[in-house]
Amino acid sequence: MNGVVFGQDAYTDLDFADDIFLLAELLSLLIPVLEAFAEEAAAIRLEVNWDQTKVQVLGTQQPDTETLDLQCMGTRLQLLTNLFTLVH
């Protein structure tokens, strides 16, 4: 996963408290990274809460959320195409 480039800097993740944001330019690269992340977490007896895991899509080419079935470790992930989706 090559992450996201801002200027001359490349980022693969952002961490804050117990939240981790994994960054990828393509959705096809994200699932293997999420699975590897879960395996690494399990090695130190941590667990990813897949029910609370969300995928935020940014950019001009938005995927068709009706047909996209994004799954990781047997759980369908919630796909967000707009930050306002989180506001109730």
C-alpha positions as CSV (number, residue, x, y, z in Angstrom):
1,M,0.0,0.0,0.0
2,N,1.5,3.3,-1.0
3,G,-0.8,5.5,1.1
4,V,-1.7,9.0,0.2
5,V,0.8,11.7,-0.9
6,F,0.5,15.3,0.3
7,G,3.2,17.5,-1.2
8,Q,6.4,15.6,-0.7
9,D,5.1,13.5,2.2
10,A,3.5,10.1,2.0
11,Y,1.2,8.8,4.7
12,T,-0.1,5.3,5.2
13,D,-1.9,5.9,8.5
14,L,-3.1,8.4,11.0
15,D,-3.4,7.5,14.7
16,F,-5.4,9.2,17.4
17,A,-6.1,7.6,20.8
18,D,-7.7,4.2,20.0
19,D,-8.6,5.2,16.4
20,I,-6.5,4.3,13.4
21,F,-7.1,5.7,9.9
22,L,-5.5,3.6,7.2
23,L,-5.0,5.5,3.9
24,A,-5.0,4.0,0.4
25,E,-5.4,5.4,-3.1
26,L,-7.4,2.4,-4.3
27,L,-10.1,0.4,-2.5
28,S,-8.6,-2.8,-4.0
29,L,-5.4,-2.1,-1.9
30,L,-7.3,-1.4,1.3
31,I,-8.8,-4.8,2.1
32,P,-5.4,-6.7,2.1
33,V,-4.0,-4.0,4.4
34,L,-7.0,-4.2,6.8
35,E,-6.6,-8.0,6.9
36,A,-2.9,-7.7,7.6
37,F,-3.6,-5.1,10.3
38,A,-6.1,-7.4,12.0
39,E,-3.5,-10.2,12.0
40,E,-0.8,-7.9,13.5
41,A,-3.3,-6.8,16.1
42,A,-4.2,-10.4,17.0
43,A,-0.5,-11.2,17.5
44,I,-0.5,-8.8,20.5
45,R,-4.0,-9.8,21.6
46,L,-5.9,-6.9,20.2
47,E,-9.0,-7.2,18.1
48,V,-10.5,-5.0,15.4
49,N,-14.2,-4.2,15.9
50,W,-15.4,-4.7,12.3
51,D,-18.9,-3.6,13.2
52,Q,-17.5,-0.1,13.9
53,T,-15.1,-0.1,11.0
54,K,-15.9,2.4,8.3
55,V,-14.4,3.1,4.9
56,Q,-14.4,6.8,3.9
57,V,-14.1,7.3,0.1
58,L,-12.5,10.6,-1.0
59,G,-11.9,12.0,-4.4
60,T,-13.7,12.8,-7.6
61,Q,-14.5,9.2,-8.7
62,Q,-17.0,7.9,-6.2
63,P,-17.8,4.2,-6.3
64,D,-21.4,2.9,-6.8
65,T,-22.3,2.2,-3.2
66,E,-25.4,0.2,-4.4
67,T,-23.2,-2.5,-6.1
68,L,-20.0,-2.3,-4.0
69,D,-19.8,-5.1,-1.5
70,L,-16.8,-4.2,0.7
71,Q,-16.0,-7.1,3.1
72,C,-13.2,-7.8,5.4
73,M,-12.7,-10.8,7.7
74,G,-16.3,-11.9,6.9
75,T,-17.9,-8.6,7.8
76,R,-19.5,-6.1,5.4
77,L,-17.9,-2.7,6.0
78,Q,-19.9,0.5,6.0
79,L,-18.9,2.7,3.1
80,L,-19.0,6.4,3.6
81,T,-18.9,8.7,0.6
82,N,-19.7,11.9,2.5
83,L,-18.5,13.0,6.0
84,F,-22.0,14.1,6.8
85,T,-23.1,10.4,6.8
86,L,-21.7,10.2,10.3
87,V,-24.0,13.1,11.6
88,H,-27.3,11.9,12.9
